[in-house]
Amino acid sequence: MIKFCKWKGVEIIEAEVFSVYIQMIVSMLPKLSIVQFMGYINGKSSIMIFYKYANLNSNMGIELFCREYYIDTVGINKTSIEKYIINQSNKI
């Protein structure tokens, strides 16, 4: 994931990986749309997973990624959002 972000010029500031989802704070230039970035990350991650687990195939009805995601801009609340992400691992 880090490599893919670097290729797009996106900096991961904070991230937590859970069994069913990932929360990230990233810094990206406005020339890259969020929708494009999410599509890129989901696509590259899917390819990686299917390559690593070659016994999975698309006919099995496995859906790797939800089509929904939450996006917000971070301003003065950056510190509290970072703390929220870090503290989520304590709740799971």
N, C-alpha and C positions, 0 to 999 in steps of 0.2 A: 504494500500500500504506500509506503514512504517513497519508494522508487517512482511509482506512478504519479504521485503528487509533485515530486521534483520535476518530472518531465513536463508538467503543465505549469510550473512556476508557482505552485501552491505550497505554502508553509503550514505544517501541522503544529499548532501551538499547544494543544492539549487533546488527549484522546484516551478513551477507556473502551475496552473491548469486552463485551458480555456474550453470553452463549447465544443470544438471539438478535443482538443489534450492536452497533458501534455508535458512540457519541464522540464528536470531534469539534474542536474549535480550530478553524483554519483561517489563514490570511491569504487572500487572492486578489489579483488585479481586477478592476472592473471590466476589462476587455473580455474576460472569460465569464460566460453566463453560468449561473449556479446549475441550471438544468443540464447544460452541456457537461459540466464537471461531474455531476451525479451520474449521468449516463455513461461517461467515460470510466469512472471508478467501478460502477456496477458491471459494465461490460468486461473490463480487464480482470476484475475479481472472479467473475464467472468463468472466464477462460482458464485462469489459474487453478480454480477448484476442480473443474472438469479435467484439466490436464493431470493434476495430482491424483485424482480419484477417477481413473479412466473407466472403471466399472460402472460409473453413473452414466446414464444416457438420457437424452431429452424425452424419450418415450415413456419414462417412468413416472411422469407427472410431477417431478420435483420442481418446486419453484424456490429459487435461492433468495431472491430479493423481493421485498414488498415494493409496490409501486409508490408508496407514500413515504414522505420524509418531512421533517420539520426544519425550517431554515429561519434564521433571524440574524439581524445585524447586531454587532456587539459594539457598544459605545462605552459609556461610563459604568455599565454593569459588568464589564469583562471579568473582574475579579470574582464577583459573586457567581457568575456562570461557570467559571473554572472550578470553583469550590463545589458547586452543584454536581458537576461531572465527576469530580474525584470522589465525592461522598456517595455517589450512586453505587459504587462497588461495595460499600459497607452494608447496603440494604438487600443485596442479592445473596 
